[in-house]
Amino acid sequence: MTFNELRGAEADFVLSINEFSRLAGVSIATARRLIAADDGPIVTRLSERRIGIRMRHAREWLDARIENPRRLPKEKAARLSTERL
């Protein structure tokens, strides 16, 4: 597997709620509340009782919550500012 293939596979890596909460810097309870309120990242149903969050969805969710887009590359800042309108 090449480095680029590995990076692509990393985007599909599935995080548990506990792993996501550590990555996002929020408590497990807050992560669960955000998901239940449809204000969290997109979740993937792994089984009847278990959900996970793909790494790419966690990153997209975190990127969408950035409040100071001036620190982002110009093309990403432009996209975020038009999404807020």
N, C-alpha and C positions, 0 to 999 in steps of 0.2 A: 504494500500500500504506500503510495507517495504521500508527501507532506500535504499537498492540496487535497487529496482524497481524505486524509485524516481530518483536516480542518472542516471539510464538508460533513463528515461523519460526526464531528463534535457538535455541530449545530442540531443534530437529531438526538443527541444524548439526552436521556430523560432524567430530570431531577425529581426527587421526592419533595414533599411539602417541607420537610425539615431542611433539606439541602437548599431549596429555593429561599426559605426564610433567612438562612445564614448568608446566602449570596446577596440578597436584597437588603439585609440589615434590618429586618423586622422580626417581631416575635412570630412563633408558629400560630398563635391565636390570631394575630393581625393578618397573616397570610391567608388563613382560612376565612376570615371575615371578608377580606378583599375579594377572594374568589367567589364566595357565596353571594356577594353583592354585585357580581359581574364587573368589578372594578379592578380585578387582578389580571394576570396574564392568561392567555388561552391555555386550557388544560387538556390533557389527553387521558381518556378513560382506559386504564390498563386492565382492569377487571371489574367485576360487579362492585367491589368495595374499595378499590384503589385507583387513585388518579396520580398523574405526574405532569410535569411541566417540561416541555422541550427547551433545551438551552437557548435556541434561537428565539422562542417566544418570551422567555425570561429577559433576554437582552433587549428585544423590541419593546417590551413593557417598560423596562428601566429607561431606555432611551426616550420614550414618549413622555416620561415624567421629568425630564431635564427642564429646569426653569430659566437657565441662562444660556440660550443657544449661541451666544457670541463665542463661546469657548469650543464650539464644534467646527469641523470642516465646513466651509461655506455651503456646499451643496446639501449637506445634511441639515444645517441650520435653516436654509431656505425651505426645505421640505417640511420641517417641524413647524416653522412659523405659518406656513399656508395651511397645515392641518388644524391649527388652533382657530382659524377663522370660521 
